Amino acid sequence: MVGGGIIGLFSAYYIVRRGFNVLVVDAGHVKASRFNAGFIVPSFALTTRFTLLDAIKALLGLGPVRVSIPGPGLSWLFNAYRSVSTTGLSAVRELGYRSLELYEELFSREHLDVDATRGVIALFLRREDAEAFSKSVRGDLIDSRELESYGYRGFEAGIFVREELALDPEKLHDSMIRALEDYGVRFINDRVLRIQEEERVKLSLAKTGVIEADYSILASGSWTRDLTAPLGYNPRVEPARGLVVKIPVRGDIIGKPGLMEDYGVAVQQHKSTGILRITGFFELLGYSGNWSRSRVEWLLDKVRRHLAIPREVRFEELELTTGFRPCTPTMTPVIGHIPGTMKIIVATGHCRLGLTLAPATGELVADIIEGSKPKLSWEAVKELAPRR
């Protein structure tokens, strides 16, 4: 297993439970699976696409979406605007709902400490937008008065999806590593320089040297493309960075996690630590982790407008972290054998839905290795395959 993010960890989990020996090689990159909203929300998966107006705003640097000019982000944005696939949407949703089932099984079996909260709210400034959204999700329409009871103000309506989850992604990541170690999975902190498929798969590592395996799973997020390029395959992923702001607060600020759909901002409160986690932005600017004060203030302004957080919180006191989401232009993951290989499997491109899709992705990877019939439909497996 190459990659110790949430996709790699869940793949290792389902593989080791099928009786295989698993070694995880991780280069120590900053992981999007630790620095994100922590939402598990298949109902919200790909409910919107980039419109022409979104693309223009992104080029001008207005709002939560930005791209670099010139750079690969411009080509990505153009392809994202053109690529509307209802088949891909169905595959992602199917993967998400299967993951939700697997999370229930996981929490029952492993008893992980992840600070989970049941129920997530999509928030809208206009009621008509919420009503339109409700046609594509499995949730209840709630009015501004009920939203205020949960700590949100200034929204006309929302959609409350009661069965979906939010959790602390850093706790999940750490808990999964501990669980895998209990199953006998080994971890190596090293960088893969080259992968070759012969009778077995050979991985050349920077410090460890050459190791061999029966199969290799490439789950290194947006860095996966560097590993697949010598194999003649490009998963077309770009790092779309997002910002996480963690603010220590006192008392209950919000009753349920929420997605401010008009801004692309997510908020949840970790009750065990008192931390308010705020996430936002979708920026195709490479691997830069530097954020301007104006961008952070834009995010805080949206939160202050709608939540009762202390206004004396100062920029210098904030904890800021960056996650680099691996995004394909279709925002559909790539899962399956790399074309032309029999023993090298890629699992990347989960974009903003890494936590939502991770368990079902891991299960599918295990099915491929074991030669089992996938739990997903054939149409979904085909749409997710690298050959699509």
C-alpha positions as CSV (number, residue, x, y, z in Angstrom):
1,M,0.0,0.0,0.0
2,V,1.5,3.3,-1.1
3,G,-0.1,6.2,0.8
4,G,-1.2,6.5,4.5
5,G,-4.1,8.8,4.0
6,I,-7.7,7.8,4.7
7,I,-8.1,6.0,1.3
8,G,-4.9,4.0,1.9
9,L,-5.9,3.2,5.5
10,F,-9.3,1.9,4.6
11,S,-7.9,-0.1,1.7
12,A,-5.4,-1.7,4.1
13,Y,-8.1,-2.4,6.6
14,Y,-10.3,-4.4,4.2
15,I,-7.4,-6.1,2.6
16,V,-5.9,-7.3,6.0
17,R,-9.3,-8.5,7.1
18,R,-9.3,-10.8,4.1
19,G,-6.2,-12.5,5.3
20,F,-3.5,-10.7,3.3
21,N,-0.3,-9.3,4.8
22,V,-0.2,-5.5,4.3
23,L,2.7,-3.0,4.4
24,V,1.9,0.7,4.2
25,V,4.5,3.0,2.7
26,D,3.9,6.6,3.4
27,A,6.1,9.6,2.4
28,G,4.7,11.8,5.2
29,H,2.9,14.3,2.9
30,V,0.3,16.7,4.4
31,K,-2.9,14.7,4.3
32,A,-6.2,16.1,3.1
33,S,-7.9,13.3,5.1
34,R,-6.7,14.9,8.3
35,F,-7.5,18.5,7.4
36,N,-11.0,18.7,6.1
37,A,-14.6,19.2,7.3
38,G,-14.9,15.7,8.7
39,F,-18.3,15.1,7.0
40,I,-19.7,11.8,5.8
41,V,-22.4,13.0,3.5
42,P,-23.3,10.9,0.5
43,S,-26.6,12.8,0.1
44,F,-24.6,16.0,-0.7
45,A,-22.2,14.3,-3.1
46,L,-21.8,16.2,-6.4
47,T,-25.2,18.0,-6.1
48,T,-23.7,20.9,-7.9
49,R,-21.3,21.4,-10.8
50,F,-19.1,24.3,-12.0
51,T,-21.2,26.7,-14.0
52,L,-19.9,29.3,-16.4
53,L,-20.3,32.0,-13.7
54,D,-18.3,29.8,-11.2
55,A,-15.5,29.5,-13.7
56,I,-15.4,33.3,-14.4
57,K,-15.3,34.0,-10.6
58,A,-12.6,31.4,-10.1
59,L,-10.5,33.1,-12.8
60,L,-11.0,36.5,-11.2
61,G,-10.2,35.2,-7.7
62,L,-13.7,36.0,-6.4
63,G,-15.4,33.8,-3.8
64,P,-14.3,30.4,-2.5
65,V,-12.9,28.9,-5.8
66,R,-9.6,30.1,-7.4
67,V,-7.2,28.8,-10.0
68,S,-3.7,29.9,-11.0
69,I,-3.1,31.6,-14.3
70,P,-1.2,30.2,-16.1
71,G,-1.1,26.7,-14.8
72,P,-2.7,23.3,-14.9
73,G,-5.6,24.5,-12.9
74,L,-6.9,26.5,-15.9
75,S,-7.2,23.3,-18.0
76,W,-8.7,21.4,-15.1
77,L,-11.4,24.1,-14.6
78,F,-12.2,24.1,-18.3
79,N,-12.7,20.3,-18.3
80,A,-14.7,20.5,-15.1
81,Y,-17.1,22.9,-16.6
82,R,-17.5,20.6,-19.7
83,S,-17.7,17.3,-17.9
84,V,-21.2,16.8,-16.5
85,S,-21.8,13.0,-16.0
86,T,-25.0,11.7,-14.4
87,T,-23.4,8.2,-14.6
88,G,-20.4,9.5,-12.6
89,L,-22.8,11.1,-10.1
90,S,-24.7,7.8,-9.6
91,A,-21.4,5.9,-9.1
92,V,-20.2,8.4,-6.4
93,R,-23.5,8.4,-4.6
94,E,-23.6,4.6,-4.6
95,L,-20.0,4.5,-3.3
96,G,-21.1,7.0,-0.6
97,Y,-24.1,5.2,0.6
98,R,-22.2,1.9,0.8
99,S,-19.6,3.7,2.8
100,L,-22.2,4.9,5.3
101,E,-23.2,1.3,5.9
102,L,-19.6,0.3,6.4
103,Y,-19.0,3.1,8.8
104,E,-21.8,1.7,11.0
105,E,-20.2,-1.7,10.9
106,L,-16.7,-0.3,11.6
107,F,-17.8,1.8,14.6
108,S,-19.6,-1.3,16.0
109,R,-16.6,-3.6,15.5
110,E,-13.7,-1.4,16.3
111,H,-15.1,1.1,18.8
112,L,-13.1,4.0,17.5
113,D,-13.0,7.3,19.3
114,V,-13.8,9.8,16.6
115,D,-16.1,12.3,18.3
116,A,-19.0,11.4,15.9
117,T,-22.2,13.5,15.6
118,R,-25.3,12.2,13.9
119,G,-27.1,14.5,11.5
120,V,-25.8,17.3,9.1
121,I,-27.6,20.4,7.9
122,A,-27.3,22.1,4.5
123,L,-27.9,25.8,5.0
124,F,-29.3,28.3,2.5
125,L,-29.8,32.0,2.4
126,R,-32.9,31.6,0.2
127,R,-35.7,29.2,0.9
128,E,-36.3,28.5,-2.8
129,D,-32.7,27.2,-3.1
130,A,-33.3,24.9,-0.2
131,E,-36.5,23.6,-1.8
132,A,-34.6,22.9,-5.0
133,F,-31.8,21.1,-3.2
134,S,-34.3,19.0,-1.3
135,K,-35.3,17.3,-4.5
136,S,-31.9,15.6,-4.9
137,V,-31.2,14.6,-1.2
138,R,-32.8,12.4,1.4
139,G,-33.4,15.0,4.1
140,D,-36.1,17.2,5.8
141,L,-36.8,20.8,5.0
142,I,-36.5,23.0,8.1
143,D,-37.2,26.7,8.5
144,S,-35.2,29.6,9.9
145,R,-36.7,29.2,13.4
146,E,-35.5,25.6,13.7
147,L,-32.1,26.6,12.3
148,E,-31.8,29.3,15.0
149,S,-32.4,26.6,17.6
150,Y,-29.3,24.8,16.3
151,G,-27.3,28.0,16.5
152,Y,-27.5,29.3,12.9
153,R,-28.9,32.7,12.0
154,G,-29.5,34.6,8.8
155,F,-30.6,31.5,6.8
156,E,-34.1,31.2,5.4
157,A,-34.1,27.4,5.3
158,G,-32.0,24.2,5.4
159,I,-32.1,20.5,4.7
160,F,-31.5,18.3,7.7
161,V,-30.1,14.8,6.8
162,R,-30.5,12.9,10.0
163,E,-28.7,9.6,9.2
164,E,-25.4,11.2,8.0
165,L,-22.4,11.9,10.1
166,A,-19.7,14.4,11.1
167,L,-16.6,13.5,13.1
168,D,-13.1,14.6,13.9
169,P,-11.0,13.6,10.9
170,E,-7.7,13.7,12.8
171,K,-9.1,11.3,15.4
172,L,-10.4,9.0,12.7
173,H,-7.0,8.9,11.0
174,D,-5.1,8.2,14.2
175,S,-7.6,5.6,15.3
176,M,-7.4,3.8,12.0
177,I,-3.6,3.6,12.3
178,R,-3.9,2.1,15.7
179,A,-6.5,-0.4,14.6
180,L,-4.4,-1.5,11.6
181,E,-1.4,-2.0,13.8
182,D,-3.5,-4.2,16.0
183,Y,-4.2,-6.3,12.9
184,G,-0.5,-6.6,12.2
185,V,-0.2,-4.0,9.4
186,R,3.3,-2.6,9.2
187,F,4.1,1.1,8.4
188,I,7.2,2.5,6.7
189,N,7.9,6.2,6.5
190,D,9.7,6.3,3.1
191,R,9.2,7.7,-0.5
192,V,8.6,5.5,-3.5
193,L,10.9,6.4,-6.3
194,R,9.8,3.8,-8.9
195,I,7.3,1.0,-9.4
196,Q,7.8,-1.9,-11.8
197,E,5.6,-4.9,-12.5
198,E,7.4,-8.2,-13.3
199,E,6.5,-11.5,-11.8
200,R,5.9,-9.5,-8.7
201,V,5.6,-5.8,-8.1
202,K,9.0,-4.1,-7.3
203,L,9.0,-0.8,-5.4
204,S,12.2,1.2,-5.1
205,L,12.2,3.2,-1.9
206,A,14.4,6.2,-1.1
207,K,15.7,4.8,2.2
208,T,14.7,1.2,2.4
209,G,15.8,0.0,-1.0
210,V,13.8,-2.4,-3.2
211,I,10.9,-4.3,-1.7
212,E,8.6,-6.8,-3.5
213,A,4.9,-7.4,-3.2
214,D,2.2,-9.5,-4.9
215,Y,0.1,-6.3,-5.4
216,S,0.6,-2.6,-5.1
217,I,-2.1,-0.1,-4.4
218,L,-1.4,3.5,-5.2
219,A,-3.4,5.7,-2.9
220,S,-1.2,8.8,-2.5
221,G,-3.9,11.4,-3.2
222,S,-2.8,14.1,-5.7
223,W,0.8,12.8,-5.5
224,T,-0.4,9.5,-7.1
225,R,0.1,10.9,-10.6
226,D,3.8,11.2,-10.0
227,L,3.9,7.4,-9.4
228,T,1.6,6.5,-12.3
229,A,3.4,8.7,-15.0
230,P,6.3,6.2,-15.6
231,L,3.6,3.5,-16.0
232,G,2.0,5.5,-18.9
233,Y,-1.1,6.5,-17.0
234,N,-2.4,9.9,-15.9
235,P,-5.3,9.9,-13.4
236,R,-5.7,13.6,-14.1
237,V,-5.8,14.7,-10.5
238,E,-4.9,18.1,-9.4
239,P,-4.4,19.3,-5.7
240,A,-7.3,21.5,-4.8
241,R,-6.4,23.1,-1.5
242,G,-8.8,23.8,1.3
243,L,-8.3,25.8,4.5
244,V,-9.1,24.5,8.0
245,V,-9.5,27.0,10.8
246,K,-9.8,25.7,14.4
247,I,-11.1,28.1,17.1
248,P,-11.3,27.2,20.8
249,V,-14.8,28.2,22.0
250,R,-16.7,27.9,25.3
251,G,-20.2,26.4,25.5
252,D,-22.3,25.0,22.7
253,I,-22.0,27.2,19.6
254,I,-23.9,24.9,17.2
255,G,-26.2,22.0,17.8
256,K,-25.5,20.2,14.6
257,P,-22.7,20.4,11.9
258,G,-23.6,22.6,8.9
259,L,-22.7,23.2,5.3
260,M,-23.2,26.9,4.3
261,E,-24.0,26.0,0.7
262,D,-24.0,29.6,-0.6
263,Y,-20.3,30.1,0.5
264,G,-18.9,26.5,0.4
265,V,-18.1,26.8,4.1
266,A,-18.5,23.9,6.6
267,V,-18.6,24.1,10.3
268,Q,-18.8,21.6,13.2
269,Q,-18.0,21.7,16.9
270,H,-16.0,19.0,18.5
271,K,-17.7,18.7,21.9
272,S,-14.9,16.8,23.6
273,T,-12.4,19.5,22.9
274,G,-14.5,22.6,22.5
275,I,-13.0,23.3,19.1
276,L,-15.0,24.9,16.3
277,R,-13.7,23.5,13.0
278,I,-14.3,25.8,10.0
279,T,-13.4,24.7,6.5
280,G,-13.6,26.4,3.1
281,F,-12.1,27.2,-0.3
282,F,-11.3,25.2,-3.4
283,E,-8.1,26.6,-4.9
284,L,-6.0,25.1,-7.7
285,L,-2.8,26.8,-6.8
286,G,-0.4,23.9,-6.6
287,Y,0.9,22.8,-3.2
288,S,1.2,26.2,-1.6
289,G,0.2,26.3,2.1
290,N,0.4,30.1,2.5
291,W,-2.9,31.9,3.0
292,S,-3.4,35.6,2.8
293,R,-5.0,37.4,5.7
294,S,-7.8,38.6,3.4
295,R,-8.7,35.0,2.5
296,V,-8.9,34.0,6.1
297,E,-10.9,37.1,7.0
298,W,-13.3,36.3,4.2
299,L,-14.0,32.9,5.8
300,L,-14.3,34.3,9.3
301,D,-16.7,37.0,8.1
302,K,-19.1,34.4,6.8
303,V,-18.9,32.5,10.1
304,R,-19.3,35.6,12.3
305,R,-22.3,36.6,10.3
306,H,-24.2,33.4,10.9
307,L,-22.8,32.0,14.2
308,A,-22.5,33.5,17.7
309,I,-18.7,33.2,17.9
310,P,-16.6,35.7,19.9
311,R,-15.7,38.6,17.7
312,E,-12.5,39.3,19.6
313,V,-10.9,36.2,18.0
314,R,-7.7,37.6,16.4
315,F,-6.0,36.4,13.2
316,E,-2.8,35.7,15.1
317,E,-4.5,33.3,17.5
318,L,-6.0,31.0,14.9
319,E,-4.7,27.6,14.0
320,L,-4.6,27.3,10.2
321,T,-3.9,24.1,8.3
322,T,-4.2,23.2,4.6
323,G,-5.4,20.0,2.9
324,F,-4.7,19.2,-0.7
325,R,-7.7,17.3,-2.1
326,P,-7.0,15.0,-5.2
327,C,-9.6,16.1,-7.7
328,T,-10.3,14.9,-11.2
329,P,-12.2,17.3,-13.6
330,T,-15.3,15.1,-13.3
331,M,-14.8,14.9,-9.5
332,T,-15.2,11.1,-9.8
333,P,-12.7,8.8,-8.2
334,V,-10.4,6.5,-10.1
335,I,-10.3,3.0,-8.6
336,G,-9.0,-0.1,-10.4
337,H,-6.1,-1.7,-12.3
338,I,-3.8,0.8,-14.0
339,P,-4.2,0.0,-17.8
340,G,-1.6,-2.4,-19.0
341,T,-0.9,-3.9,-15.5
342,M,-2.3,-6.8,-13.6
343,K,-1.0,-6.2,-10.1
344,I,-0.9,-2.4,-9.7
345,I,-4.2,-0.7,-8.5
346,V,-4.9,3.0,-8.3
347,A,-7.3,4.6,-5.8
348,T,-7.4,8.4,-6.0
349,G,-9.4,11.4,-7.1
350,H,-11.9,11.5,-4.2
351,C,-11.7,15.3,-4.1
352,R,-13.9,16.7,-1.3
353,L,-15.4,13.3,-0.5
354,G,-12.4,11.4,0.8
355,L,-14.0,10.5,4.2
356,T,-17.4,9.9,2.6
357,L,-16.1,7.4,0.1
358,A,-13.2,5.8,1.9
359,P,-14.7,2.6,3.3
360,A,-16.4,1.5,0.1
361,T,-13.3,2.4,-1.8
362,G,-11.2,0.1,0.5
363,E,-13.8,-2.6,0.1
364,L,-13.7,-2.4,-3.7
365,V,-9.9,-2.5,-3.7
366,A,-10.0,-5.6,-1.5
367,D,-12.6,-7.2,-3.9
368,I,-10.3,-6.5,-6.9
369,I,-7.3,-8.1,-5.2
370,E,-9.3,-11.1,-3.9
371,G,-11.2,-11.5,-7.2
372,S,-14.5,-11.3,-5.5
373,K,-17.7,-9.9,-6.9
374,P,-17.9,-6.2,-6.0
375,K,-20.7,-5.0,-3.7
376,L,-21.2,-2.1,-6.0
377,S,-23.2,-2.3,-9.3
378,W,-21.3,-3.1,-12.4
379,E,-22.2,0.3,-13.8
380,A,-20.6,2.0,-10.8
381,V,-17.4,-0.1,-11.0
382,K,-17.1,0.6,-14.7
383,E,-17.5,4.4,-14.2
384,L,-14.8,4.4,-11.5
385,A,-12.3,2.3,-13.4
386,P,-9.1,4.0,-14.8
387,R,-10.0,2.8,-18.3
388,R,-13.2,4.9,-18.4
